[in-house]
Amino acid sequence: MKKRFVASFMSVFILFSIITPFSVFASEKTNNTQLKKSVQSKDELKRNGNSVKKVMASVMYGDFEYDKDSSCIVKYNGNDTNVTIPSMIEGQSITKIGMDAFSNNKKIRKVKLPDTIKNIEPYAFKNCTMLSDINFPSGLLMIDCGAFDSCSSLTSITLPDTIENINYAFLNCYSLVSVKLPVKVSNKFNMDSAFYGCSSLKSVNIPEGTTSLYSTFSDCKRLKNLKIPSTVTDLSQAFSGCESLTSMTIPSSVTDTKIAFNGCKKLSNVYIEKGVQFIDENCFNGTYALKNINIPDSVILIGKNAFSYSGLTSVNIPNSVERIGYQAFADCYYLNSVTIPSSVEYIDEEAFLSCSKLTGVNIKNQVVSDTSNTKSVKSTKVKGLPMISKKMFGACGNLKNIKIPSSVKSINASAFSSCRNLQSIEIPASVTSISSNAFYKCPNVVICGKKGSYAQTFAKNNKIPFVTVKITKVKTNKTSLKLGIGSTYMLKTSVSPSNASYKSVSYDSSVIYVASVSSKGTIKAKDIGKAYIYARAKDGSGKYARVTVTVVPKKVSKLKLKSRKKKATINISKTFGARKFEIYRSTKKNKGFKKIKTTSSRKYVNKKLKSKKTYYYKVRAVNGKYKGSFSKVYKVKVK
């Protein structure tokens, strides 16, 4: 009777004391907890619950405070390490564990929940850092926001088939290794951010029927491989920071991929099913191990920073893509080639910024008639990219040649800035606007175009070489050379036709430590081996000549011969690049030489010779398969 009287009195008192929705009566005996606001938006971290906690008139039952009206355990006040929650109190079933009921309890190790429990409310067990064992009974529907946040001793959980909501439930349970979820759930099932920060979690089954994985496994650093069901539509932030993830298949049902695999450093194998339309912003940002990816022809958007800082070496963009976002491929240091189809109508700024190894860019356009796609000269429209946006290829240090399609009308600010190796760019007559700094810090660029075009006027005003008649042939006076180490040779080069607009050529070496070449064509033999020297037209024609240079040990400069009785001593001068020497002998000055010795020593005694006879010698240095030129012929008369 006394308990009922107290409860009735408290209910009346609370009714008159609540002035605003956010005031609450507090009593040390009843231990009512304060109200907390909810965070409803998916874009905010849902750490404050899904609903404002109702003011409860709790009564004591042993170590528990409970609320009759809601059948809820409000607070646990005991000191036990193993806690069993009663299924009934005073004849009433307990169906809820209330907000903060066990939060910050550092003693509890094991909790047994009764089969009557349907809901575990926000923060119910938050910061229970010693909790390692808890059962989740059949019939449980909801584990609400932050219910087990930072339960750092929890290692495994098994959830019943009845579960409908676990959003943000197990945040930062960094010892959690094993999770067993239902095989199949309804489309009401919510597991958004459920395992955010569970850094020890290695694998998990995602139930069939799941539609959203928003931030579900963010920062699960040990998560390796798992299968995404075909019912999932939302992957935003789903695997961000999963540093151990190596492979993934994205089903065709997915419509949102924002930040989905951001920072997945080991992700190397990705299959995107046809039907996926969006590769959203930051989807594969920081996927260093991702070398190749097949983008299906259903994709229409590649979003902001979608592949920035990835390990891509090449990318073939399908003819379905219409837009490429800001810095979509920026800082892809290993990207060496890219094909941009005519379907692309807009590429945002800095799309390929700092792709330092990019050498091949193919930007396509398509000429279409009023009735069908065709390349007919009667066509009336050019479909494709309308402009080269700001810093689109900025700091692509290895980009050498590029052809701008006839769909382009403008080249914007710093479009090719700091492309220091850019040699030629072909600009069509369709271009009527070029920013004054479009080619800033491009010291070797040559513009190719039509006579009388805007490109020619721009080139003249900015003192950039302009080409209308291209080179058809580059020729050198030598096609092969054999040079002793340390020697030089001046290459002579000519071009055809004689009326070519820009006749300059550039030189480069395939192996610069073997043979280098100056800007004027002087070749220097630097080390033993073989290299190719290229003389390339700088007008964008792509024509070149190749010279094979073989670097061999230096020619032996001098021999000293000394006659002795029936023998001769040969001393060889020090020779750069030599590892061994081949010694040849003849009894005639100009013919009949035969190799008599290969030696690593610079001194050799030739024995068993005939007295009073004259012998002729010549020597060459050898380094592996590379052999230097012969010395001049020396003679000696044997005693």
QUIRA-V333479 format. One line per field, one symbol per residue. ss: DSSP state (a for helix, b for strand, c for the rest). burial: # if it has 16 or more other ideal C-beta (glycine too) atoms within 10 Angstrom, else .. Layout:
ss: ???
burial: ???
//
This chain:
ss: caaaaaaaaaaaaaaaacccccccccccccccccccccccccccccccccccccccccbbbccbbbbccccbbbbbcccccbbbcccbbccbbccbbccccccccccccbbbccccccbbccccccccccccbbcccccccbbccccccccccccbbbccccccbccccccccccccbbbcccbcccccbccccccccccccbbcccbcccbcccccccccccccccccccccbccccccccccccbbbbcccccbccccccccccccbbbbcccccbbccccccccccccccbccccccbbcccccccccccbbbccccccbbccccccccccccbbbbcccccbbccccccccccccbbbbcbbbbccccbcccccccbbbbccbbccccccccccccbbbccccccbbccccccccccccbbbccccccbbcccccccccccbbbcccccaaaaaaaaccccbbcccccbbbbcccbbbbbcccbbbccbbbbccccccccbbbbbcccccbbbccccbbbbcccbbbbbbbbbccccccbbbbbbbbbccccccbbbbbbccbbbbbbcccccccbbbbbbbcccccccbbbbbbcccbbbbcccccccbbbbbbbbbbccbbccccccbbbbcc
burial: ......#..#...#.........#.....#.##..#..#..#...#####..#.######...#####.#######......#.#...#....##########.#..#..#.##.##############.##.###...#.#############..#.##..#.############..#.##..#...###########.##.#.##.#############.#..#.##.##.##########.#..#.##.##.##########.##.#.#...#.###########.#..#.##.##.############.##.##.##..#########..##.#.#####..#########..##.#.######..........#..###############..#######.#############.########.##..##..##..#..#####...####.##....####..##..#.#....#####...#.#.#.#....#.######.#.#..####...#.####.##.#.#########.###.#.########..#.#......#.#.#..#.##.#######......#...#......#.#..#.....#########..###..#.#..#.#.
//
